[in-house]
Structure formats: C-alpha cells, structure tokens
Amino acid sequence: MTNILVLGGGKVGSAIAFDLAKKHMVTVADINELTLSNLSKKIKIKTICTDIAASNKLKNILEPYDLIISAVPGFMGYKTLKTIIECKKNVVDISFSPEDPLELNDLALKNNVSALVDLGVAPGLGNIIFGHYNKKMKIHSYECYVGGLPKAKNPPFQYKAPFSPIDVIEEYTRPARLFENHTIITKEPLTDLEIIEFDTNESLEAFNTDGLRTLLKTMSHVPNMKEKTLRYPGHAKKIQLLKDIGLFSTKKKSLNDYNFKPIDIIAEILKKDWHLEEGEKEFTVMRIIMKNNDKQVQVDLYDEYDTQTEITSMARTTGYTCTAGANLIINKIFNKKGVYPPELISAEDNCYNFIINYLEERNVILKTTTI
C-alpha cells in the first residue's frame, strides 16, 4: 500500500483521491477547509488544510509520502512541481501550467525523480494516443479537438467550468502555438473557428488554443500539429467581446482609491455563471485525427457525468488518466527518471496498454476508426 499525497481537492483532485483511496493510503491537501470536510465525508482519506503555494510549508508536508499528485491551479503548477522534485519525490502532475515542464528535466535527473507531467485528458490522453501511433505509422498531421461542456445550454455562455475560471481564461488569452510545415507559428486564441459534427448529433465550434505544449519539442518530426478547444457555437464570439473591452487585462487599474486587475474581477464574477453545480449533467468530448498519405486514424472519446459516483466526466477523464500514470509508477511499470510527458510514456506498448485498460475498467472508452 502506497502513501500518496494529492495536492488540490477540487473536482479533479477529489476524483483522483476517490480512485487511489481504493487501494492506497491517501491524504489530500487544500487551502479550503469546507472542500476538505466535504471530501472526507465521501472518501476514506486524511486531509491537510494548508496554503500549497507557500513552498516552505509544502516542503515540510511532502516528507512522509511515497508519491505526490499535483492537481493545483495552473498559475501555481510549475513552482509546485519544482518544489516536489527538489524534495526528491516522484510526482504525477496535471496542473497545466503555462511554463514548459521539460525545463525541469535536469533537476529531476539530479534528484533521481520520475515526474510524469500533463497527465490529464488534454494535454494527456490525446498525447498518449499520439505517442502510441507515432510508433505504428509515419504521421504527417495531428489534430486534437477537445472540450468539456454542460448538457444544459444556459445563456449567455452555454458553458460551465469543471475547474477554476482563471485557468479557463488563461486558455482564452495565452497565444496559441501551432506547428505548420515543421515550424512553430503563433495565432491568437479563439481564432480559426470551424464547426465539428459528432455522432451524438451535436455540432460544436472549435477554435485555437495553446494545447500542444511539449509536443512542439517531442514530436517536431511531425510536419503539422494543432489543438482546438470545443464549445457550443457562439461561445468564442462572446469571450472575444470580453477580451476586446479589456476585462481579461492583467494591468492594475485604480477606481476610487481601490487598485485592481480587471481579470481578477471578471474571474470572480464568472465563478457564479460558470459554476458546475453538484449533480449537474455534463460531458467531455475529444477527437484525435492522425494522417499520412496512405491512411487516417481517428480516435473519439465521449464521456458523461457518472450518476453512481457523482463524478464529472472532466474529472473522470482527467483524473483517471492521472491515476493510471500514478499506478505505472506504483507498480514499477514505468521507472525512468526525469520529466516525462504522456507522449513519451505511451511510446512503450506496456505503458500504453496499461493506461487504456485502466481507463476501460472505469468506463472511459475510446472508439478508433481507420480509413
């Protein structure tokens, strides 16, 4: 039985704790006492109420644990990951920080640490699929379309966030890097709108976001790569209006002697509109398309809120990919040292098969079509 610490007790962190607590000793650390109280009523875990962002406190907390799971908000993800590695702890990270986690590879090697990063749904599961097929065929083009949405299309945004609104806003503001003809190009997020049809008879709009991340380095032999976020049609236009009038600005302003950043105000306002209520039905959809001159492989994922466990689909698909990675380390299936993104982990067939089987056991199912 492994002693595991989960940093972050939100929807995804709680799904991770739920899954790992079935066979291991799990402690969840979070700054919110109510979050921890509610979580401990549902799952047999220990809790620590602390400010994870305070690195000195965090270093002391990490000491007794065999494995760390980092499910913190993106803005604090890189610093948290660095602290964990400095403390010589193996880690699985899903924080989706804007920084490049591969820059910590030398530190991880020095400290004899296995750090599996970006191990969620996207980045994460999409990379895992890509890394596997990269060994099976010569890929000329990789496309990833992914999104999590509520079943109910409530105006004005027709969207609910399964995690912090500030992390979603980060996706809408960070320049999107694409790979065209072996060259990194940068585009504004929310651009290149297109409508994608799915088997669920749902039409969704896709737009550019900065989701390729480590793929820009690890898969640079593939000439063309892009990732787009999926939302209900019309969402991007409304978000673009908020951007255009400056509500996502990080520059300090002053009003009646009160100093503030517009982005902090709008993020707080959107918490209510984007809050996913307990029991609210939602779904996660992802389509991966890999092409060469001879064939096309399309992998589709569709997952819904689990009414039995009361875990959201985004928490399931993200969290269970993460816990699959955790079990790779626990079971010594993957024991290489350094920082490893998902596409490098799944290059090994035993790792890929373990992850896919692990997800299938939890009813996260992939559908593959080859043309």
C-alpha distance (Angstrom), angle and dihedral (degrees) to the residues before:
residue distance angle dihedral
M1 . . .
T2 3.81 . .
N3 3.80 123.9 .
I4 3.83 105.1 -131.3
L5 3.80 132.0 -175.4
V6 3.82 118.5 -157.4
L7 3.80 113.5 -160.1
G8 3.81 107.5 -151.1
G9 3.79 127.1 30.5
G10 3.81 100.6 -153.0
K11 3.79 124.9 121.4
V12 3.80 93.8 -67.8
G13 3.81 95.4 37.8
S14 3.80 90.1 51.2
A15 3.83 91.5 50.2
I16 3.81 88.9 51.9
A17 3.82 90.9 49.7
F18 3.82 91.1 46.9
D19 3.79 91.6 54.3
L20 3.80 98.8 42.2
A21 3.82 95.2 43.2
K22 3.81 90.0 67.9
K23 3.81 90.7 76.2
H24 3.80 107.5 7.6
M25 3.80 143.5 51.9
V26 3.80 106.3 -98.2
T27 3.80 131.6 -169.4
V28 3.81 121.8 -175.6
A29 3.80 121.6 -154.7
D30 3.80 121.2 -161.9
I31 3.80 138.4 147.8
N32 3.82 93.2 -127.1
E33 3.81 114.2 83.9
L34 3.82 93.3 -166.2
T35 3.80 91.6 53.3
L36 3.79 90.8 52.4
S37 3.80 93.2 44.6
N38 3.80 92.8 52.3
L39 3.79 91.3 45.5
S40 3.80 95.2 50.7
K41 3.82 89.6 53.3
K42 3.81 90.1 59.7
I43 3.81 102.4 36.5
K44 3.80 134.3 37.5
I45 3.81 98.5 -115.6
K46 3.78 142.4 123.1
T47 3.80 120.4 -116.4
I48 3.80 137.5 -150.5
C49 3.80 120.1 -164.6
T50 3.80 106.4 -151.4
D51 3.77 144.6 127.4
I52 3.81 102.4 -98.2
A53 3.80 90.4 -168.5
A54 3.82 89.7 69.9
S55 3.82 100.0 87.7
N56 3.82 95.5 -163.8
K57 3.80 91.0 56.0
L58 3.78 90.8 44.4
K59 3.80 93.6 53.8
N60 3.80 90.7 57.0
I61 3.80 92.6 46.7
L62 3.82 94.8 51.3
E63 3.81 96.2 58.0
P64 3.85 102.7 91.2
Y65 3.81 98.0 45.3
D66 3.80 131.5 97.0
L67 3.81 96.7 -157.6
I68 3.80 134.0 18.8
I69 3.80 126.6 -151.4
S70 3.81 114.2 -161.0
A71 3.80 112.2 -154.6
V72 3.80 97.2 154.9
P73 3.83 126.2 135.4
G74 3.81 114.4 -77.4
F75 3.81 96.2 -111.1
M76 3.80 90.8 64.9
G77 3.80 98.1 32.0
Y78 3.81 101.5 97.2
K79 3.80 95.2 47.1
T80 3.80 90.6 47.1
L81 3.80 92.3 49.1
K82 3.81 90.7 49.5
T83 3.82 91.5 51.4
I84 3.81 91.5 50.1
I85 3.81 92.0 51.0
E86 3.80 91.3 46.9
C87 3.80 87.3 55.5
K88 3.83 88.8 55.0
K89 3.80 95.1 -118.3
N90 3.79 125.4 145.3
V91 3.79 108.9 -119.8
V92 3.79 144.2 -171.2
D93 3.80 111.8 -156.5
I94 3.82 130.9 -164.0
S95 3.81 99.6 162.7
F96 3.85 95.8 116.6
S97 3.79 93.4 -146.8
P98 3.82 118.8 -173.9
E99 3.83 91.2 -121.0
D100 3.81 123.9 86.4
P101 3.84 108.9 -100.2
L102 3.82 90.9 -161.4
E103 3.81 87.7 73.9
L104 3.81 86.7 73.7
N105 3.81 93.5 57.9
D106 3.82 95.5 100.5
L107 3.81 90.2 49.1
A108 3.81 90.8 50.7
L109 3.82 91.5 49.4
K110 3.80 91.0 48.3
N111 3.81 90.9 52.0
N112 3.82 95.1 41.7
V113 3.81 91.6 -119.7
S114 3.80 131.9 152.9
A115 3.81 106.9 -143.5
L116 3.81 115.2 -176.9
V117 3.81 106.7 -168.7
D118 3.82 137.2 -170.0
L119 3.79 89.1 17.6
G120 3.81 99.1 157.2
V121 3.80 130.6 95.8
A122 3.83 99.1 -74.0
P123 2.89 112.5 30.4
G124 3.77 88.9 25.9
L125 3.78 121.8 36.6
G126 3.81 91.8 37.3
N127 3.82 89.7 53.9
I128 3.80 90.4 47.4
I129 3.80 90.6 55.9
F130 3.81 91.3 45.3
G131 3.80 93.5 49.4
H132 3.80 91.8 50.4
Y133 3.80 96.5 49.3
N134 3.79 91.2 42.8
K135 3.82 85.6 71.1
K136 3.82 92.5 46.9
M137 3.81 102.3 47.5
K138 3.79 142.6 10.4
I139 3.81 103.6 -100.3
H140 3.80 120.1 -153.2
S141 3.80 97.1 173.7
Y142 3.82 135.0 26.8
E143 3.81 122.6 -171.6
C144 3.79 127.0 178.6
Y145 3.81 123.2 -170.6
V146 3.80 114.9 -178.0
G147 3.78 142.1 158.9
G148 3.78 146.6 147.7
L149 3.81 118.2 -136.1
P150 3.81 141.6 171.3
K151 3.79 117.6 -110.3
A152 3.81 90.3 -130.4
K153 3.82 113.5 70.3
N154 3.79 98.3 -143.7
P155 3.82 115.4 179.1
P156 2.92 144.8 -87.8
F157 3.82 99.2 27.4
Q158 3.82 101.6 10.0
Y159 3.78 86.9 -144.2
K160 3.79 141.4 108.4
A161 3.82 123.7 -168.0
P162 3.81 117.7 -130.7
F163 3.82 86.9 -161.5
S164 3.79 139.1 24.6
P165 3.86 114.8 -37.5
I166 3.80 89.6 -135.8
D167 3.82 89.0 64.3
V168 3.81 90.7 51.0
I169 3.81 91.0 49.1
E170 3.80 87.9 51.5
E171 3.83 88.4 59.7
Y172 3.81 89.9 50.8
T173 3.80 94.6 50.1
R174 3.80 106.8 35.3
P175 3.85 112.0 93.8
A176 3.79 111.0 -104.1
R177 3.81 116.3 -121.6
L178 3.79 116.3 -151.9
F179 3.80 129.9 178.1
E180 3.82 116.4 -129.0
N181 3.81 123.7 170.4
H182 3.83 91.4 -13.6
T183 3.81 90.9 -53.0
I184 3.80 130.6 111.5
I185 3.80 110.3 -126.1
T186 3.78 125.9 -177.4
K187 3.79 125.9 -139.1
E188 3.76 134.2 174.0
P189 3.81 113.7 -94.4
L190 3.83 116.8 -108.7
T191 3.84 90.8 36.5
D192 3.84 133.8 118.7
L193 3.79 93.2 43.0
E194 3.79 117.2 -160.8
I195 3.80 134.9 166.7
I196 3.82 117.7 -120.0
E197 3.82 122.2 -162.6
F198 3.79 120.9 -146.7
D199 3.81 134.5 -166.4
T200 3.80 88.6 -108.9
N201 3.84 87.1 71.1
E202 3.79 88.0 -113.1
S203 3.80 121.4 136.5
L204 3.80 112.9 -152.3
E205 3.78 131.9 -179.7
A206 3.79 119.7 -124.4
F207 3.80 125.5 -156.0
N208 3.79 138.5 172.6
T209 3.80 120.2 -80.8
D210 3.80 131.8 161.8
G211 3.79 99.5 -100.3
L212 3.81 105.1 127.8
R213 3.81 93.3 80.8
T214 3.83 110.1 146.5
L215 3.82 91.6 15.6
L216 3.81 88.4 74.6
K217 3.81 87.3 68.7
T218 3.78 105.9 26.5
M219 3.83 97.1 43.5
S220 3.81 100.2 34.0
H221 3.83 89.5 128.4
V222 3.83 88.1 71.6
P223 3.84 105.7 86.4
N224 3.81 99.2 -146.8
M225 3.81 130.8 31.8
K226 3.79 134.2 159.8
E227 3.78 140.0 163.2
K228 3.78 125.0 -157.8
T229 3.79 132.0 -172.7
L230 3.81 120.1 -128.1
R231 3.80 124.6 -136.9
Y232 3.80 137.7 152.4
P233 3.83 111.1 -77.0
G234 3.81 112.6 -83.8
H235 3.81 96.7 28.5
A236 3.81 96.2 104.2
K237 3.81 92.7 52.5
K238 3.80 91.9 54.8
I239 3.80 92.7 47.1
Q240 3.80 90.2 48.5
L241 3.82 89.2 56.1
L242 3.83 90.6 55.1
K243 3.81 88.9 50.8
D244 3.81 93.5 46.8
I245 3.80 94.0 55.0
G246 3.81 91.5 49.2
L247 3.79 102.1 -107.5
F248 3.82 92.1 133.0
S249 3.81 93.0 52.3
T250 3.81 117.2 130.3
K251 3.82 93.1 -161.3
K252 3.80 115.4 111.7
K253 3.78 117.6 -110.7
S254 3.78 132.1 -175.0
L255 3.81 129.7 -136.4
N256 3.80 122.9 172.0
D257 3.81 90.1 -16.8
Y258 3.81 90.6 -52.5
N259 3.82 115.3 123.9
F260 3.78 117.4 -150.7
K261 3.81 145.8 151.8
P262 3.82 114.4 -123.5
I263 3.82 90.7 -137.7
D264 3.82 91.2 59.5
I265 3.80 91.6 51.9
I266 3.82 95.8 47.7
A267 3.82 91.7 44.6
E268 3.80 89.5 54.6
I269 3.82 91.7 47.5
L270 3.80 92.4 48.5
K271 3.80 91.5 52.5
K272 3.79 89.1 80.3
D273 3.81 97.7 42.0
W274 3.81 93.7 43.4
H275 3.80 97.3 38.9
L276 3.79 111.8 125.7
E277 3.79 105.8 -139.6
E278 3.79 122.2 -136.8
G279 3.81 108.0 -85.4
E280 3.81 94.1 10.6
K281 3.79 111.2 148.6
E282 3.80 116.7 -118.4
F283 3.78 139.6 152.5
T284 3.79 142.3 -148.0
V285 3.77 121.8 -140.7
M286 3.79 129.4 -174.8
R287 3.79 134.0 172.0
I288 3.80 123.3 -170.1
I289 3.82 118.1 -168.6
M290 3.81 120.9 -171.2
K291 3.80 119.7 -179.2
N292 3.76 143.9 179.6
N293 3.81 132.0 166.2
D294 3.80 92.4 -81.2
K295 3.78 107.6 38.9
Q296 3.77 148.9 3.1
V297 3.80 126.2 -138.3
Q298 3.80 117.1 -160.9
V299 3.80 121.4 -171.3
D300 3.81 118.5 -169.3
L301 3.78 130.0 -167.4
Y302 3.78 124.9 -170.2
D303 3.80 119.5 172.0
E304 3.82 133.0 167.5
Y305 3.79 137.8 -159.1
D306 3.80 110.2 -72.7
T307 3.80 108.2 -124.4
Q308 3.82 93.0 -167.6
T309 3.81 98.1 53.8
E310 3.84 93.8 25.3
I311 3.81 89.4 -133.0
T312 3.79 119.9 142.3
S313 3.78 120.1 -118.3
M314 3.81 91.9 -118.9
A315 3.80 89.7 52.4
R316 3.82 90.3 46.9
T317 3.79 97.2 48.1
T318 3.80 93.4 41.1
G319 3.79 98.1 37.0
Y320 3.79 98.4 43.9
T321 3.79 92.5 48.4
C322 3.80 85.8 53.6
T323 3.81 93.9 48.3
A324 3.80 90.1 47.5
G325 3.80 86.4 57.8
A326 3.79 90.6 47.0
N327 3.79 89.6 54.4
L328 3.80 90.8 50.3
I329 3.81 86.5 63.1
I330 3.80 96.2 38.3
N331 3.82 92.4 51.0
K332 3.83 91.8 42.3
I333 3.81 91.4 -121.8
F334 3.80 87.7 129.3
N335 3.80 116.1 30.5
K336 3.80 105.3 150.9
K337 3.78 115.6 132.8
G338 3.80 124.1 -126.5
V339 3.79 135.2 49.0
Y340 3.80 111.8 -44.5
P341 3.81 125.6 -174.0
P342 3.83 117.9 -155.1
E343 3.82 96.7 -99.3
L344 3.80 91.1 61.4
I345 3.80 93.7 45.4
S346 3.82 93.8 52.6
A347 3.81 92.3 49.6
E348 3.82 83.5 85.7
D349 3.82 109.0 75.8
N350 3.80 94.5 -144.4
C351 3.82 90.6 55.7
Y352 3.80 93.4 45.9
N353 3.81 93.5 47.7
F354 3.80 91.6 47.3
I355 3.82 92.6 52.4
I356 3.82 95.0 46.0
N357 3.82 92.5 46.8
Y358 3.80 90.2 46.1
L359 3.81 90.8 54.2
E360 3.81 93.0 44.9
E361 3.81 89.8 54.2
R362 3.82 85.7 58.7
N363 3.81 92.2 46.5
V364 3.80 95.4 -106.6
I365 3.79 97.6 138.5
L366 3.81 131.2 -171.1
K367 3.80 122.4 -154.0
T368 3.82 115.5 -153.4
T369 3.80 124.9 -161.6
T370 3.81 123.4 -177.0
I371 3.79 121.5 -163.3
